[in-house]
Amino acid sequence: MGASMAGDLTGRKVAILATDGVEQVELTAPWQALKEARADVSLVSLKAGAIQGYIHQEKADTFEVSRVVTSVSARDFDALVLPGGLRNTEALRANDDAVKLVRSFMEADKPVAAICHAPRLLVEAGAVDGRTLTSHPELADQIRDAGGSWVDRAAEVDQKLLTSRKPEDLPAFCSKLITMLSSAIDERRLDKMVEQSFPASDPLPGPISLS
């Protein structure tokens, strides 16, 4: 998926939140798609150093951590990506700082993308009520119990939330991720143009005479 097809995310900062046990392809595929779209991507984790990727139950490669979760906030990034992997998700949802980071992205209405078991973090963050999303089927009841609607689709977009079910859904997940981020950036540019045209410090215009 080349940048020319996916859109240009130059200058946009995206955090990928993961730790040991992450399903490797759910980390590397979005990372590659984002880099091809020229985004600035950071791997955020619970500890400095490197994290261990897995291919299903087998250890695979390790990945260098860019920043630890205690040193970042949603203000530092334009979007958040949550890869799956059961071990990874369980470790993250047990960490208050990781859950707080996920919640802050959702509350700030910034794009968030989660695949496979990762929507469990959205449940933990109290961020699925009234939302429609998908996930690994094991999470369907948890999502419904938390007030969300679960659907069995390769990729589901609800406003600025993107979710998918499994590694086989990654082509749809990555495509919609880049499209969603491009749309969000266009909205931001429009908002900025409006702010520049009508600065908050400018006095409101007086009544317009029709005579």
C-alpha positions in Angstrom: 0.0 0.0 0.0 1.9 3.0 -1.2 1.6 6.5 0.2 0.3 7.8 -3.1 -2.7 5.5 -2.8 -3.2 5.8 0.9 -2.8 9.6 1.4 -0.1 11.7 2.8 0.2 11.8 6.6 3.5 13.8 6.7 4.0 15.4 10.1 1.3 13.4 11.8 2.3 11.6 14.9 0.9 8.2 15.7 1.4 6.1 18.8 1.3 2.3 18.7 0.7 1.0 22.2 2.0 -2.5 22.8 4.0 -4.7 25.2 5.4 -8.2 25.4 3.1 -10.7 23.8 1.9 -8.5 21.0 0.7 -10.4 17.9 3.6 -9.4 15.7 1.8 -8.9 12.4 -0.8 -6.7 14.1 2.1 -4.4 15.0 4.2 -4.6 11.9 1.4 -4.3 9.3 -0.1 -1.0 10.6 3.4 0.3 11.3 4.4 -0.3 7.6 1.2 1.2 6.3 1.7 4.3 8.4 5.3 4.7 7.5 4.5 4.4 3.8 2.0 7.2 4.3 4.9 9.2 5.8 3.5 9.3 9.3 5.8 9.7 12.3 5.2 6.4 14.3 6.3 5.7 17.9 6.1 2.4 19.7 4.9 3.2 23.2 5.1 0.5 25.9 5.2 -0.2 29.6 8.9 -0.3 29.8 12.0 1.0 28.0 14.1 -1.3 25.9 12.4 -3.8 23.6 9.2 -5.8 23.6 8.7 -9.4 22.5 6.5 -10.1 19.5 4.7 -13.4 19.0 3.3 -15.3 16.1 0.3 -16.9 17.8 2.0 -18.9 20.6 5.6 -18.7 19.4 8.1 -16.0 20.2 9.1 -14.1 17.1 11.0 -10.8 16.8 11.7 -8.0 19.3 10.9 -4.4 18.7 12.6 -1.3 20.1 10.4 0.9 22.3 10.3 4.6 21.4 8.7 6.0 24.6 7.3 4.6 27.8 3.6 5.1 28.6 4.3 7.2 31.7 6.1 9.9 29.6 3.4 10.5 27.0 -0.1 11.8 26.7 -2.8 12.0 24.0 -1.6 15.6 23.4 1.6 14.3 22.0 0.0 12.4 19.2 -2.6 12.6 16.5 -3.8 9.0 16.7 -3.5 5.7 18.6 -3.2 2.2 17.3 -3.8 -0.8 19.5 -2.4 -4.2 18.2 -3.8 -7.4 19.6 -2.4 -10.5 21.2 -3.9 -11.9 24.3 -0.8 -11.6 26.5 -0.2 -8.0 25.3 -3.8 -6.9 25.9 -4.0 -8.5 29.4 -0.8 -6.8 30.4 -1.9 -3.4 29.1 -5.4 -3.5 30.6 -3.8 -4.3 34.0 -1.7 -1.1 33.8 -3.5 2.1 35.0 -1.3 4.4 32.9 -2.0 2.4 29.7 -5.7 2.4 30.3 -5.6 6.1 31.1 -3.8 6.8 27.8 -6.5 4.9 25.8 -9.2 6.8 27.6 -7.6 10.1 27.0 -7.5 9.5 23.2 -11.1 8.6 23.2 -12.2 11.6 25.3 -10.1 13.9 23.1 -12.0 12.5 20.0 -8.7 11.5 18.3 -8.6 8.5 15.9 -8.1 5.2 17.7 -7.7 1.8 15.9 -7.8 -1.5 17.7 -7.7 -5.1 16.4 -8.4 -8.6 17.7 -8.2 -8.6 21.5 -7.2 -5.0 21.7 -10.8 -3.7 22.0 -10.7 -5.1 25.5 -8.7 -2.0 26.4 -11.5 0.1 25.2 -13.9 -1.8 27.5 -11.4 -1.3 30.4 -11.2 2.4 29.6 -15.0 2.7 29.7 -15.1 3.9 26.0 -17.5 1.5 24.2 -20.8 2.7 25.6 -23.0 3.6 22.6 -20.4 2.6 20.1 -20.5 -0.1 17.4 -17.4 -2.1 17.0 -15.9 -5.5 16.2 -13.2 -7.6 17.8 -12.1 -11.1 18.4 -15.4 -13.0 18.9 -14.4 -13.8 22.5 -14.9 -10.2 23.4 -18.4 -9.8 22.0 -20.3 -10.3 25.3 -17.9 -8.0 27.2 -18.5 -5.3 24.6 -22.2 -5.7 24.8 -22.1 -5.7 28.7 -20.2 -2.4 28.5 -22.9 -0.8 26.4 -21.5 -1.3 23.0 -22.9 -3.0 19.9 -20.8 -5.9 18.5 -20.7 -6.7 14.8 -19.0 -9.5 12.9 -17.2 -7.5 10.2 -13.6 -7.3 8.9 -13.4 -3.7 9.8 -15.9 -1.4 11.5 -15.6 2.4 11.7 -17.7 4.3 14.3 -16.8 8.0 14.0 -13.0 8.0 14.8 -12.9 4.5 16.2 -11.7 1.7 13.9 -11.9 -2.0 15.0 -11.1 -5.3 13.3 -11.4 -9.0 14.3 -8.1 -10.8 13.5 -4.9 -10.8 11.5 -6.7 -11.9 8.3 -8.5 -8.5 8.5 -5.3 -6.5 8.4 -5.6 -5.4 4.7 -9.0 -3.8 5.4 -7.8 -2.5 8.8 -4.7 -0.8 7.4 -6.6 0.7 4.5 -9.3 2.1 6.7 -6.7 3.3 9.2 -5.0 5.5 6.6 -8.3 6.7 5.2 -9.6 7.6 8.7 -6.4 9.5 9.6 -6.4 11.4 6.3 -10.0 12.4 6.9 -9.2 13.5 10.5 -6.3 15.6 9.3 -8.4 17.3 6.7 -10.9 18.2 9.4 -8.1 19.6 11.5 -6.8 21.7 8.6 -10.3 23.0 8.0 -10.7 23.9 11.7 -7.4 25.7 11.6 -8.4 27.7 8.6 -11.6 28.8 10.3 -9.6 29.8 13.4 -7.2 31.8 11.3 -10.1 33.5 9.5 -12.0 34.2 12.7 -9.4 34.5 15.6 -10.9 34.2 19.0 -9.4 37.6 19.9 -11.2 39.4 17.0 -14.3 41.4 18.0 -17.5 40.0 16.7 -18.7 41.9 13.7 -21.5 44.4 14.3 -24.9 44.3 12.6 -24.8 44.5 8.9 -26.8 47.3 7.3 -29.0 46.3 4.4 -29.7 49.9 3.4 
